[in-house]
Each structure stands twice: as structure tokens, then as C-alpha cells.
Amino acid sequence: MDFSGASAIARSRVTDSAQRSSASRRSSSAMAHLPRSPRSIPRGDGQNYRCSARARMAIVGLTGGDAMSTATSAVPRLVTPQFVVLGAAGLAYFLAEGMLVPAVPRYVAGELTSGNIAVGLVVAAFSLSALVLRPWAGRLVDRRGRSIAMVGGGIIFAGSVAAYGVTDSIGALAALRLLTGVGDAFFFVGAITAMSDLAPPERRGEAISLFSLSLYAGLAVGPPIGEVLVNTAGFTTVWMVAAGSAGIGVLLALCVGETRAPSVETSAEAVGLIPRAAVVPALLLLALVWGMAGFLAFVPLYALDLGLPSAGFLLGGFAGIVVLIRSVGARIPDRLGAGRSVRISLLCATIGLLVMGGWRTVPGLVGGTVLLGVGVALGTPAIMMLALQRAPAAEHGAMMGTVSMSIDLAAGLGPASFGLVAAASGRGTGFLAAALLAGAGLALATLRAPRRP
């Protein structure tokens, strides 16, 4: 028998035992120095396990760290049934709004036999009341809840649109358009604030991006539907179908229910109508959307100036870039952070407008369109993220109401100012003027960026 081999095995077992004993003593010593205060580990059902430091070390030792890494790296869920129903409510509402885009001007010019000034006044009445009432809608949303604003606003919108067919004068139609704008102010602010309630803070940029797709889809599909209905069934049918679509949005909003957390309490103190924290985000959004509004209004004419037969592929490409980034790249603002995303978006918009106005060729127009599309796609979600980060949950409605005013202002003033500049110095110069405003927004975003220590 080979005793030397048995002796070697025995020595090996003694050595292994000694090593395990030493490791156990080191582990015990390390655990003894750990704090005994319990911490929470997330559970799959949204609750927390209370776990001491020793237990956490035991879990890590038994699983090689996998359990802890899984617990801490779990991504909060965003697309819940409630979030999907809210998006569907937005789609039904914005589809109704889209149907009115071609129908209202044609009704004024055709059925009411009025001219361009009347068309402009009736169309603008909607934006005017929506602009003025958004801050009031925000305060209602904070104090009374999101659901009442969406349901009430949707009912006002649907009722006023259904009454368009009984009007026989410009004054009566303009009054109803003002009422439609009131409904829009409350529904929109309620919906976007509800969306922010449903989104985990670290996924708000993604939530805003995805929710905005319902707006884009409604305003893309609604106008062709409105045109077909006008041509085949008449204006009364358009008003009824649009009112019905808005009514579906109201029913879906009822299904969503109230999203404001019960723990969110409004301040008993009097608060200004426009929160101070909302001013900078509102100015940033104004600088971004101003140039986009001018682009959408004048690029069809500018394309003809440069020898293109139409601007259809430019407008389609612009919309495609926005939809692509806000769907496939919806999480980009969350990963980059709100501040950095805002600066990148305004930089892209500024360079895009400068290229369009300075390099007055087809390649310049195409390249500028791409850059502007990237800027707009990133900018709106990031700016709204920034606004929500600057205010407590009790003021999210007021923040959204104030910031969204910029969209109405830019939609009206952007094309008007572009037209004035274009009339004096040409359409290319109009793009350069819009670039100056976007650049001012970039400067503001850079100056207000937090400084690193």
C-alpha cells in the first residue's frame, strides 16, 4: 500500500480545513463590523423586505451577488394598463382635434362665405382661449385632480364642436371656437399631468415621448379623415364624428380614473398662478418651438424657392425623425439627463436653422431639416422633465399648464415673425432669425445648468 499518497491526501484535507476556518473567521470579523441597521430590498410586488447588513452579506455570499444586483437593477414598470388607456384617451381626443384642422377653414370660407380675415380669426380663437386658460387648468389639476380636468375639458370640447353645425355667423362660430379652446386647455393639462403621475421619475422622459405619439398620430391621421368626411358627407358629419371621438376620449379618461397620489397635498397658502420655477422651462420650450412653427409654415414655399417641386418629403422626413426618436429612442432623455438633453436639442435646432438659412441649397435644406427634427424630438420631453424636476408633486399641474403655454405662443408668433422677416429680407433670413432665438435658448440653458463642484 502507498502510504505516502494517503499521507498527502490527509495533509491536503488538513490544509483545506484550516483555510476554510480562516476564511470563516475573516468573514465573521467583517460581518461584526457591519452596521446592524436594517435596509430595504425591493420585492417583486412593489413592497420592501427589511434586511440587515449581515443578511445582505449572507445573500451575496450564497448567490455570488446575483440576487442583490437583480434587486437593485430592476427597471420600474412604465407601460401599465392604466398608462395604455391614458394614451388611448389622448389619441381619441387628438384625432378629433385633427379632423377640425382642414374642416374649420373650409366651413368659414365655404358655408359662411367669408374671407381670409374671418378664417384667421375663427382658427385663432381656439388657440387664444387655450393659451389664456392653461395656467388656470394647471391649478385646477393640482387642487381638484387630473380626472376632473380631462373629463370636464373633453365634454366642453365635444359639446362645442357638435354645435358648430347650428351656427350661421362668424361671431357665433368664433365664440364656440373659444369654448373649444377652453376644453382643450383642461383636457391637455390634465392628461399630461396624469401621465407624469403614472411614470416612475427615472422614466419620465420616456413616458412623455411615448405619450406625445398619441398627439402626433391624431394630428397626422385626423386631417385626412376630416377632408374625406367633408367631401363625401358634409360638414355636419365632420362635427358629429369629431365630437364622438372626443366623447370616446372622455369615456377612456373615466376608465383611467384619478392618478394623483393620495399623499400629495396642496399648499394651504396662496400660490401664484404661474410658478416661478416654470419660467425658465417655458422660455426654453418657446425658443425651441418658435423655430419649428416657422419651419412648418414656410418650408413648403422655401422648397419652391430652391427649385424643389414640393416639400412633402421634407415634412414627412421631419415627422419621421420625431416619431423614430420618441419611440425607439424614447429613453434617450432619461439616460442623458434633462439638462444635457435640453442643451443638445437646442444646439441641434440652432445649427439646423442656421444651415437652412445660411446654406441656401437643397442639401442645406435637407441637412437642416434633419438637425431640427432631432432637436425637436429630444427637446420637448427633456424640457418637460426639467420642469417636473423643479417642482414638488403638488405643483406638477401648474408647471405643465405654464410650460405648455409656450406651444400656443410659438405656434402663433413663430410664423408671424418669420413672415415679417421674410417679407423684408427673404425666407432664408427668416430661418436665420429663428436660429437666433433658438441660440438664445441654448445660452439660457447653458447659463442655468448646475455647476460641478
C-alpha positions, 0 to 999 in steps of 0.5 A: 500500500502507498502510504505516502499518497494517503499521507498527502491526501490527509495533509491536503484535507488538513490544509483545506480545513484550516483555510476554510476556518480562516476564511470563516473567521475573516468573514465573521470579523467583517460581518461584526463590523457591519452596521446592524441597521436594517435596509430595504430590498425591493420585492417583486410586488412593489413592497420592501423586505427589511434586511440587515447588513449581515443578511445582505452579506449572507445573500451575496455570499450564497448567490455570488451577488446575483440576487442583490444586483437583480434587486437593485437593477430592476427597471420600474414598470412604465407601460401599465394598463392604466398608462395604455388607456391614458394614451388611448384617451389622448389619441381619441381626443387628438384625432378629433382635434385633427379632423377640425384642422382642414374642416374649420377653414373650409366651413368659414370660407365655404358655408359662411362665405367669408374671407381670409380675415374671418378664417384667421380669426375663427382658427385663432380663437381656439388657440387664444382661449387655450393659451389664456386658460392653461395656467388656470387648468394647471391649478385646477389639476393640482387642487381638484385632480387630473380626472376632473380636468380631462373629463370636464375639458373633453365634454366642453370640447365635444359639446362645442364642436357638435354645435358648430353645425347650428351656427350661421355667423362668424361671431357665433362660430368664433365664440364656440371656437373659444369654448373649444379652446377652453376644453382643450386647455383642461383636457391637455393639462390634465392628461399630461399631468396624469401621465407624469403621475403614472411614470416612475421619475427615472422614466419620465422622459420616456413616458412623455415621448411615448405619450406625445405619439398619441398627439402626433398620430391624431394630428397626422391621421385626423386631417385626412379623415376630416377632408374625406368626411367633408367631401363625401358627407358634409360638414355636419358629419365632420362635427358629429364624428369629431365630437364622438371621438372626443366623447370616446376620449372622455369615456377612456379618461373615466376608465383611467380614473384619478392618478394623483397620489393620495399623499400629495397635498396642496399648499394651504397658502396662496400660490401664484398662478404661474410658478416661478420655477416654470419660467425658465422651462417655458422660455426654453420650450418657446425658443425651441418651438418658435423655430419649428412653427416657422419651419412648418409654415414656410418650408413648403414655399422655401422648397419652391424657392430652391427649385424643389417641386414640393416639400412633402418629403421634407415634412414627412422626413421631419415627422419621421425623425420625431416619431423614430426618436420618441419611440425607439429612442424614447429613453434617450432623455432619461439616460442623458439627463434633462439638462444635457438633453435640453442643451443638445436639442437646442444646439441641434435646432440652432445649427439646423436653422442656421444651415437652412438659412445660411446654406441656401441649397437643397442639401442645406435644406435637407441637412437642416431639416434633419438637425431640427427634427432631432432637436425637436424630438429630444427637446420637448420631453427633456424640457418637460422633465426639467420642469417636473424636476423643479417642482414638488408633486403638488405643483406638477399641474401648474408647471405643465399648464405654464410650460405648455403655454409656450406651444400656443405662443410659438405656434402663433408668433413663430410664423408671424415673425418669420413672415415679417422677416421674410417679407423684408429680407427673404425666407432664408433670413427668416430661418436665420432669425429663428436660429437666433432665438433658438441660440438664445435658448441654448445660452439660457440653458447653458447659463442655468445648468448646475455647476460641478463642484 
